[in-house]
Amino acid sequence: MNGLTYREPRDLGRADLARSLVERDIANLREAIVAVALRDPDRAWVEDQLMTLMHDSEGSVRSVAALAAGHLARIHHAIDQTRLVPALRSLLRDPDARENAENALDDIATFARDAAG
């Protein structure tokens, strides 16, 4: 994943995610993506954010958004597969996000039931 290594994210939330996105603080944005995926209880809200972030201009942001989709699948045992699976499949053609998209698709297949709507 572009030389990035995992570390437990700080306790960041929705406001941190929004601020980092507006300010284009990429390092903080990547950490906030993981933090909200791991800790925000509103799976649908997080999915909405990930759908947007999977189209970000920065490759590492797209990659971490894919990673976070896998986290959601493992944590919630559900994910809106009608929305997220096609977005992740499109990232399979993205050299910056391919590896995390593959891993997220595996996590979804292993841990999640479809929870559309």
C-alpha positions as CSV (number, residue, x, y, z in Angstrom):
1,M,0.0,0.0,0.0
2,N,2.5,2.6,-1.2
3,G,4.9,2.0,1.6
4,L,2.3,2.7,4.3
5,T,2.3,0.6,7.4
6,Y,-0.6,0.0,9.8
7,R,-0.8,1.5,13.2
8,E,-3.8,1.9,15.5
9,P,-5.5,5.2,14.5
10,R,-5.9,8.0,17.0
11,D,-9.5,8.6,18.3
12,L,-10.6,10.6,15.2
13,G,-14.2,11.1,14.2
14,R,-16.5,12.6,11.7
15,A,-15.3,16.2,12.2
16,D,-11.7,15.1,11.8
17,L,-12.5,13.3,8.6
18,A,-14.4,16.3,7.2
19,R,-11.7,18.8,8.2
20,S,-8.9,16.6,6.7
21,L,-10.8,16.3,3.5
22,V,-11.4,20.0,3.1
23,E,-7.8,20.9,4.2
24,R,-6.4,18.0,2.0
25,D,-4.3,16.9,5.0
26,I,-3.7,13.5,3.4
27,A,-1.9,11.8,6.3
28,N,-4.7,12.8,8.7
29,L,-7.4,11.9,6.2
30,R,-6.1,8.4,5.8
31,E,-6.0,7.9,9.6
32,A,-9.5,9.4,10.0
33,I,-10.9,7.0,7.3
34,V,-9.6,4.0,9.3
35,A,-10.7,5.5,12.6
36,V,-14.3,6.1,11.6
37,A,-14.5,2.7,9.9
38,L,-13.3,1.0,13.1
39,R,-15.3,3.1,15.6
40,D,-18.3,4.9,14.1
41,P,-21.4,2.9,14.8
42,D,-23.4,4.2,11.8
43,R,-22.3,1.7,9.1
44,A,-24.4,3.3,6.4
45,W,-22.9,6.8,7.1
46,V,-19.4,5.3,6.9
47,E,-20.3,3.5,3.6
48,D,-21.4,6.8,2.1
49,Q,-18.1,8.4,3.0
50,L,-16.1,5.5,1.6
51,M,-18.1,5.6,-1.7
52,T,-16.9,9.2,-2.1
53,L,-13.4,8.5,-0.9
54,M,-12.9,5.6,-3.3
55,H,-13.1,8.2,-6.1
56,D,-10.6,10.7,-4.5
57,S,-7.9,12.1,-6.7
58,E,-5.2,10.8,-4.3
59,G,-4.4,7.2,-4.8
60,S,-3.5,6.5,-1.1
61,V,-6.9,7.8,-0.1
62,R,-8.6,5.5,-2.5
63,S,-6.5,2.7,-1.2
64,V,-7.3,3.3,2.5
65,A,-11.0,3.8,1.7
66,A,-10.9,0.2,0.2
67,L,-9.1,-1.1,3.2
68,A,-11.8,0.5,5.4
69,A,-14.6,-1.2,3.5
70,G,-13.0,-4.5,4.6
71,H,-12.9,-3.3,8.2
72,L,-16.6,-2.6,8.0
73,A,-17.4,-6.0,6.7
74,R,-15.4,-7.7,9.5
75,I,-16.8,-5.4,12.3
76,H,-20.5,-5.3,11.3
77,H,-20.8,-8.6,9.5
78,A,-22.9,-6.7,6.9
79,I,-22.2,-4.2,4.1
80,D,-24.2,-2.8,1.3
81,Q,-22.8,-5.0,-1.4
82,T,-24.9,-3.5,-4.2
83,R,-23.0,-0.3,-3.7
84,L,-19.6,-1.1,-2.3
85,V,-18.7,-4.3,-4.3
86,P,-18.9,-2.6,-7.7
87,A,-16.9,0.4,-6.4
88,L,-14.2,-2.0,-5.0
89,R,-14.2,-4.0,-8.3
90,S,-13.5,-0.8,-10.2
91,L,-10.5,-0.2,-7.9
92,L,-9.0,-3.5,-9.1
93,R,-7.8,-1.6,-12.1
94,D,-6.3,1.1,-9.9
95,P,-2.6,0.4,-9.2
96,D,-2.7,2.5,-6.1
97,A,-5.7,0.8,-4.6
98,R,-5.7,-2.7,-6.2
99,E,-4.2,-4.6,-3.2
100,N,-6.6,-3.2,-0.6
101,A,-9.6,-3.6,-3.0
102,E,-8.7,-7.3,-3.4
103,N,-8.4,-7.7,0.4
104,A,-11.7,-5.8,1.0
105,L,-13.5,-8.0,-1.5
106,D,-12.1,-11.1,0.3
107,D,-13.2,-9.7,3.7
108,I,-16.7,-9.0,2.3
109,A,-17.0,-12.5,0.9
110,T,-15.8,-14.0,4.2
111,F,-17.5,-11.9,6.9
112,A,-20.5,-9.9,5.5
113,R,-24.0,-10.5,4.5
114,D,-25.6,-8.1,2.1
115,A,-27.3,-5.2,4.0
116,A,-28.5,-3.0,1.2
117,G,-30.6,-0.1,2.2
